[in-house]
Amino acid sequence: MEKQFAQLLDRLQTWETKPPTSKQISLLSDIGPSEVDALREVWPHIPLRSRRLLISNLLAMSEADVSLDFTEVFLLALEDPDEHVRLGALEGLWEYDEEDFVPILIRMMDSDPSVQIRAEAAMNLGRFALQGELEELSPQTTDLVRRALIAAWNSPDQDVEVRRRALESVACLTGDDIGEMISAAYRDKDERMNVSAVYAMGQTLDDVWAPYVLKELKSPRPEMRYEAARSAGALELADAVPTLLDMIHDPDTEVRTAAIEALGDIGGERAVQALLELARSGNEAIREAALDALDVADFGENPLGPGILSWLLGQGAGPMGIPGWDEDLDEDDLPDDDDFGDDDEDEWDRDLGRDRWN
């Protein structure tokens, strides 16, 4: 094993002429302290392009095979001088939830030279904030996360992108100061901050924000409608259902999907009936979103809307919860639906490359 690992280290340094095989790269999974030290020693000698290729390969391999664990390599790569390598490392550590990661993220959020990395670090801290709110994190670490995110929000030296991500991440924590931050962001002159405020409203799970969310469902800006729909679902706003039903026909693809997901979160007979109809859509994206939303409304840990399952059964629901659905019917055989146009190519940045842990 030591000989094979040494050969891998050599190949990493000569990637351009003798690239390592996938089998060799897999040796970086679950490495111990001695292997980490050896990798750290040769890391500065690995060419930049090779380091980028390595991180890219590790991300792809870990996604294809969940048994592979490259955590130690990603942690080491956080120290790389190249922004792209550090970004890839953060992506690889998205599910890493050890408390010793918190100080590293705070340092990166506060002082990394890249605005994008500081913002990504702030977003990563959000899942630790949620763990703290759920009492799955030590009180000391929860307080550390809270103070760091609030400090980033209050810092006049931080880029607005970092400040808005800090707000989004800290919003799930209780406290009057959080509400004041959200209100300030909603009144901010920067439209990006307004969008983050509406997202944060949903994270509080406090229906005091309902009037603002309901208002923004009709915003002329697709990114605002998108976040308002998500927050309406998070807050389970039954009053939002009529507007969300209209948003199913929104010209923006992602807004339509967010509206469908929100209907599943809110539940109720009217919302579920609409989802049942959408589950027969000839538009694959709409159909899949509706089926996912029905799963939430039907079988989530917190069934939404009293008596939904009984209501479905009363409608003659088939095995998939859809009236008249043939158990042997393939989804490809569903009737076409022209209610939805071609998917559009939207220019606004939804940051949909990540999962916002909610």
C-alpha positions as CSV (number, residue, x, y, z in Angstrom):
1,M,0.0,0.0,0.0
2,E,2.8,2.4,0.9
3,K,4.5,1.7,-2.5
4,Q,1.2,2.3,-4.4
5,F,0.5,5.5,-2.5
6,A,4.1,6.7,-3.3
7,Q,3.5,6.0,-7.0
8,L,0.3,8.0,-6.8
9,L,2.1,11.0,-5.4
10,D,4.6,10.7,-8.2
11,R,1.8,10.6,-10.8
12,L,0.2,13.7,-9.3
13,Q,3.4,15.6,-9.9
14,T,3.7,14.3,-13.5
15,W,0.0,14.5,-14.4
16,E,0.6,16.3,-17.7
17,T,2.7,13.4,-19.1
18,K,1.7,10.4,-16.9
19,P,-1.7,11.0,-15.4
20,P,-2.9,8.8,-12.5
21,T,-5.6,6.3,-13.1
22,S,-9.0,6.5,-11.4
23,K,-7.9,3.4,-9.4
24,Q,-4.8,5.2,-8.2
25,I,-6.7,8.4,-7.3
26,S,-9.1,6.3,-5.2
27,L,-6.2,5.6,-2.9
28,L,-6.8,9.1,-1.6
29,S,-10.1,7.9,0.0
30,D,-10.1,7.5,3.8
31,I,-6.4,8.4,4.1
32,G,-4.8,8.5,7.5
33,P,-2.4,11.0,9.2
34,S,0.8,9.6,7.6
35,E,-0.7,9.8,4.1
36,V,-2.0,13.3,4.7
37,D,1.4,14.4,5.8
38,A,3.0,12.8,2.7
39,L,0.4,14.5,0.4
40,R,0.9,17.9,2.1
41,E,4.6,17.6,1.5
42,V,4.3,17.1,-2.2
43,W,1.2,19.4,-2.7
44,P,3.3,22.5,-3.5
45,H,5.1,20.5,-6.2
46,I,1.9,19.5,-8.0
47,P,1.3,21.9,-10.9
48,L,-1.7,24.2,-10.7
49,R,-3.6,22.6,-13.6
50,S,-3.0,19.1,-12.0
51,R,-4.3,20.3,-8.6
52,R,-7.4,21.6,-10.3
53,L,-7.8,18.3,-12.2
54,L,-7.4,16.4,-9.0
55,I,-10.1,18.2,-7.2
56,S,-12.4,17.9,-10.2
57,N,-11.8,14.2,-10.3
58,L,-12.4,13.8,-6.6
59,L,-15.7,15.6,-6.8
60,A,-16.9,13.5,-9.7
61,M,-15.7,10.2,-8.2
62,S,-17.3,10.9,-4.8
63,E,-20.6,11.7,-6.5
64,A,-20.5,8.5,-8.5
65,D,-19.5,6.3,-5.5
66,V,-20.7,7.5,-2.1
67,S,-18.3,5.0,-0.4
68,L,-15.4,7.1,-1.3
69,D,-14.4,9.7,1.3
70,F,-11.9,12.4,0.2
71,T,-12.5,14.6,3.2
72,E,-8.9,14.8,4.3
73,V,-7.8,15.8,0.8
74,F,-10.5,18.5,0.6
75,L,-9.5,19.9,4.0
76,L,-5.9,20.1,2.9
77,A,-6.9,21.8,-0.4
78,L,-8.6,24.6,1.5
79,E,-5.1,25.9,2.1
80,D,-4.3,26.0,-1.6
81,P,-3.3,29.5,-3.0
82,D,-5.6,28.9,-6.0
83,E,-9.2,30.1,-5.7
84,H,-10.6,27.4,-8.0
85,V,-9.0,24.7,-5.9
86,R,-10.3,26.2,-2.7
87,L,-13.8,26.5,-4.1
88,G,-13.8,22.9,-5.2
89,A,-12.6,21.8,-1.8
90,L,-15.5,23.7,-0.2
91,E,-17.9,21.9,-2.5
92,G,-16.4,18.6,-1.5
93,L,-16.9,19.4,2.1
94,W,-20.6,20.4,1.8
95,E,-21.7,17.5,4.0
96,Y,-18.8,17.6,6.4
97,D,-20.4,18.4,9.7
98,E,-17.7,18.0,12.3
99,E,-17.5,20.9,14.7
100,D,-13.8,21.4,14.1
101,F,-14.8,22.7,10.6
102,V,-16.5,25.7,12.1
103,P,-13.4,27.8,13.0
104,I,-12.0,27.0,9.5
105,L,-15.1,28.3,7.8
106,I,-15.2,31.4,10.0
107,R,-11.6,32.2,9.1
108,M,-12.4,31.8,5.4
109,M,-15.5,33.9,5.6
110,D,-13.6,36.7,7.4
111,S,-10.3,36.8,5.6
112,D,-10.2,34.8,2.3
113,P,-9.0,37.1,-0.5
114,S,-11.8,35.8,-2.8
115,V,-15.3,37.3,-2.3
116,Q,-16.8,34.1,-3.8
117,I,-15.1,31.9,-1.3
118,R,-16.0,34.2,1.6
119,A,-19.6,34.0,0.5
120,E,-19.4,30.2,0.1
121,A,-18.0,29.9,3.6
122,A,-20.8,31.9,5.0
123,M,-23.3,29.6,3.3
124,N,-21.6,26.6,4.7
125,L,-22.0,28.0,8.2
126,G,-25.7,28.0,7.6
127,R,-26.0,24.2,8.1
128,F,-24.1,24.5,11.4
129,A,-26.5,27.3,12.5
130,L,-29.4,25.0,11.7
131,Q,-27.8,22.2,13.7
132,G,-27.4,24.7,16.6
133,E,-31.1,25.7,16.4
134,L,-32.0,22.0,16.5
135,E,-29.7,21.5,19.5
136,E,-27.6,19.1,17.5
137,L,-24.5,21.3,18.1
138,S,-22.8,22.3,21.3
139,P,-24.0,25.6,22.8
140,Q,-20.5,27.0,22.6
141,T,-20.1,26.3,18.9
142,T,-23.6,27.5,18.2
143,D,-22.8,30.8,19.8
144,L,-19.5,31.0,17.9
145,V,-21.4,30.5,14.6
146,R,-24.1,33.1,15.6
147,R,-21.5,35.7,16.6
148,A,-19.4,35.2,13.5
149,L,-22.3,35.5,11.1
150,I,-23.7,38.6,12.8
151,A,-20.3,40.1,12.7
152,A,-20.0,39.5,9.0
153,W,-23.4,41.0,8.4
154,N,-22.4,44.1,10.4
155,S,-19.0,44.5,8.9
156,P,-18.8,47.6,6.6
157,D,-15.7,46.0,5.0
158,Q,-17.5,42.9,3.8
159,D,-18.8,42.6,0.3
160,V,-22.6,42.7,0.0
161,E,-22.5,39.1,-1.4
162,V,-20.9,37.9,1.9
163,R,-23.2,39.9,4.1
164,R,-26.3,38.6,2.3
165,R,-25.1,35.0,2.6
166,A,-24.4,35.6,6.3
167,L,-27.9,36.8,6.8
168,E,-29.4,33.8,5.0
169,S,-27.4,31.5,7.2
170,V,-28.1,33.1,10.5
171,A,-31.8,33.5,9.9
172,C,-32.8,30.1,11.3
173,L,-31.5,31.1,14.7
174,T,-34.0,32.6,17.1
175,G,-33.5,36.1,18.5
176,D,-34.8,39.7,18.1
177,D,-31.5,40.8,16.6
178,I,-32.1,38.4,13.7
179,G,-35.5,39.9,12.9
180,E,-33.9,43.4,12.9
181,M,-31.3,42.2,10.4
182,I,-33.9,40.8,8.1
183,S,-35.9,44.1,8.3
184,A,-32.8,46.1,7.5
185,A,-32.0,43.9,4.5
186,Y,-35.5,44.1,3.2
187,R,-35.3,47.9,3.3
188,D,-31.8,48.0,1.7
189,K,-31.2,49.8,-1.5
190,D,-29.4,46.8,-3.0
191,E,-31.9,44.5,-4.7
192,R,-29.7,41.4,-3.9
193,M,-30.1,42.1,-0.2
194,N,-33.9,42.4,-0.6
195,V,-34.0,38.9,-2.2
196,S,-31.9,37.5,0.6
197,A,-34.2,39.1,3.2
198,V,-37.2,37.3,1.7
199,Y,-35.3,34.0,1.7
200,A,-34.4,34.6,5.3
201,M,-38.0,35.2,6.3
202,G,-38.8,31.7,5.3
203,Q,-35.9,30.3,7.4
204,T,-37.2,31.9,10.5
205,L,-40.4,29.8,10.3
206,D,-42.2,32.8,11.8
207,D,-45.4,33.8,10.1
208,V,-44.9,37.4,11.2
209,W,-43.2,37.8,7.8
210,A,-46.3,36.5,5.9
211,P,-47.4,39.9,4.6
212,Y,-44.1,40.5,3.0
213,V,-43.8,37.1,1.5
214,L,-47.3,37.3,0.1
215,K,-46.5,40.7,-1.4
216,E,-43.3,39.5,-3.1
217,L,-45.0,36.5,-4.7
218,K,-46.2,39.1,-7.3
219,S,-42.9,40.8,-7.7
220,P,-41.9,41.7,-11.3
221,R,-38.4,40.2,-10.6
222,P,-38.2,36.4,-11.1
223,E,-35.5,35.9,-8.5
224,M,-37.8,37.6,-5.9
225,R,-40.8,35.5,-6.9
226,Y,-38.6,32.4,-6.7
227,E,-37.5,33.1,-3.1
228,A,-41.0,34.3,-2.1
229,A,-42.5,31.0,-3.3
230,R,-39.9,29.0,-1.3
231,S,-40.6,31.1,1.8
232,A,-44.3,30.7,1.4
233,G,-43.8,27.0,1.4
234,A,-41.5,27.1,4.4
235,L,-44.0,29.2,6.4
236,E,-46.9,27.0,5.2
237,L,-48.9,30.0,4.1
238,A,-52.3,28.8,3.1
239,D,-53.2,32.4,1.9
240,A,-50.4,32.0,-0.7
241,V,-52.1,29.1,-2.5
242,P,-54.2,31.1,-4.9
243,T,-51.2,33.1,-6.1
244,L,-49.0,30.0,-6.2
245,L,-51.6,28.4,-8.4
246,D,-51.3,31.3,-10.8
247,M,-47.5,31.0,-10.6
248,I,-47.6,27.5,-12.0
249,H,-47.9,29.3,-15.4
250,D,-45.1,31.8,-14.6
251,P,-42.9,32.5,-17.6
252,D,-39.8,31.5,-15.6
253,T,-39.0,27.8,-15.3
254,E,-37.5,27.9,-11.8
255,V,-40.3,30.1,-10.4
256,R,-42.8,27.5,-11.7
257,T,-40.9,24.7,-10.0
258,A,-40.6,26.7,-6.7
259,A,-44.4,27.4,-6.8
260,I,-45.1,23.7,-7.2
261,E,-42.8,22.7,-4.4
262,A,-44.4,25.3,-2.2
263,L,-47.9,23.9,-2.9
264,G,-46.6,20.5,-1.6
265,D,-45.2,22.1,1.5
266,I,-48.5,23.9,2.3
267,G,-50.9,21.2,1.3
268,G,-54.7,21.4,1.5
269,E,-57.3,20.1,-0.9
270,R,-57.0,22.8,-3.4
271,A,-53.2,22.6,-3.6
272,V,-53.1,18.8,-3.8
273,Q,-55.8,18.7,-6.5
274,A,-53.6,21.1,-8.6
275,L,-50.6,18.9,-8.0
276,L,-52.5,15.8,-9.1
277,E,-53.3,17.4,-12.3
278,L,-49.8,18.6,-12.8
279,A,-48.5,15.1,-12.2
280,R,-50.0,14.2,-15.6
281,S,-48.3,17.0,-17.4
282,G,-46.4,16.3,-20.6
283,N,-43.6,18.6,-19.4
284,E,-41.2,16.3,-17.7
285,A,-39.8,19.0,-15.3
286,I,-43.3,20.0,-14.2
287,R,-44.4,16.4,-13.8
288,E,-41.4,15.4,-11.7
289,A,-41.8,18.5,-9.5
290,A,-45.5,17.8,-8.9
291,L,-44.7,14.2,-8.0
292,D,-42.1,15.3,-5.6
293,A,-44.4,17.8,-4.1
294,L,-47.1,15.2,-3.6
295,D,-44.6,13.0,-1.8
296,V,-44.1,15.9,0.7
297,A,-47.8,16.6,1.1
298,D,-48.7,12.9,1.4
299,F,-45.9,11.2,3.2
300,G,-43.7,13.8,4.8
301,E,-42.8,13.7,8.4
302,N,-45.3,16.5,9.0
303,P,-48.3,15.7,6.8
304,L,-49.7,19.0,5.6
305,G,-53.4,19.7,5.5
306,P,-55.7,17.5,7.7
307,G,-57.2,14.5,6.1
308,I,-55.3,14.8,2.8
309,L,-54.7,11.1,2.5
310,S,-58.4,10.3,3.3
311,W,-59.4,12.9,0.7
312,L,-57.2,11.3,-1.9
313,L,-58.6,7.9,-1.2
314,G,-62.1,9.3,-1.4
315,Q,-61.2,10.6,-4.9
316,G,-60.3,7.1,-6.0
317,A,-56.6,7.7,-5.8
318,G,-54.4,5.0,-7.4
319,P,-51.3,3.5,-5.9
320,M,-49.3,6.6,-6.6
321,G,-51.9,8.9,-5.0
322,I,-53.2,10.1,-8.3
323,P,-56.9,9.4,-9.3
324,G,-57.2,6.9,-12.0
325,W,-53.4,6.2,-12.2
326,D,-52.7,2.8,-13.7
327,E,-50.2,1.0,-11.6
328,D,-48.6,-0.5,-14.7
329,L,-48.6,2.8,-16.7
330,D,-45.2,4.1,-17.6
331,E,-44.7,7.8,-17.0
332,D,-43.6,8.2,-20.7
333,D,-47.1,7.1,-21.7
334,L,-48.8,10.1,-19.9
335,P,-50.8,12.4,-22.1
336,D,-49.0,15.5,-23.4
337,D,-49.8,18.9,-21.9
338,D,-49.4,22.1,-23.9
339,D,-50.1,24.4,-20.9
340,F,-46.4,25.0,-20.4
341,G,-44.1,26.6,-23.0
342,D,-40.5,25.6,-23.7
343,D,-38.1,26.0,-20.8
344,D,-36.6,29.5,-20.9
345,E,-33.0,30.4,-20.4
346,D,-33.1,32.9,-17.6
347,E,-30.3,35.3,-17.0
348,W,-30.7,36.0,-13.3
349,D,-28.5,34.1,-10.9
350,R,-30.4,31.8,-8.6
351,D,-27.3,30.1,-7.1
352,L,-29.0,26.8,-7.9
353,G,-25.7,25.0,-8.0
354,R,-26.1,24.3,-4.3
355,D,-28.6,22.9,-1.9
356,R,-29.7,25.3,0.7
357,W,-30.1,22.7,3.4
358,N,-33.8,23.4,3.9
